[in-house]
């Protein structure tokens, strides 16, 4: 084996190692499939656990079409962003297939605040 072949083989092996590492992180849900999902300047919201999942306790509802989502990690990011608007009083359920967010709230919802949170997470609200 000559030097050029050895160098080429080393480059291929290194590339495969990086690809395998990336695949592992995506499939174990440590990373998302879109390399970070949102814009680099986007804010990462803490995971918001919704303790009250009884729809009857929520008086207000809002449906939004969300753009920029490509994977389940994106869905999680959008849900966390929306749920942080009025933590404990908002319950967002985001659907990747329809690219929509169904938002329930115990208090009156300020749509502008919800849209601002979605945009801060690096996604956008699209007008139908």
Secondary structure, 3 states (H helix, E strand, C coil): CCHHHHHHHHHHHHHHHHHHHHHHHHHCCCCCCCCCCCCCCCCCCCCCCCCCCCHHHCCEEEEEEEECCCCHHHHHHHHHHHHCCCCCCEEEEEECCCCEEEEEECCCCCHHHHHHHHHHCCCEEECC
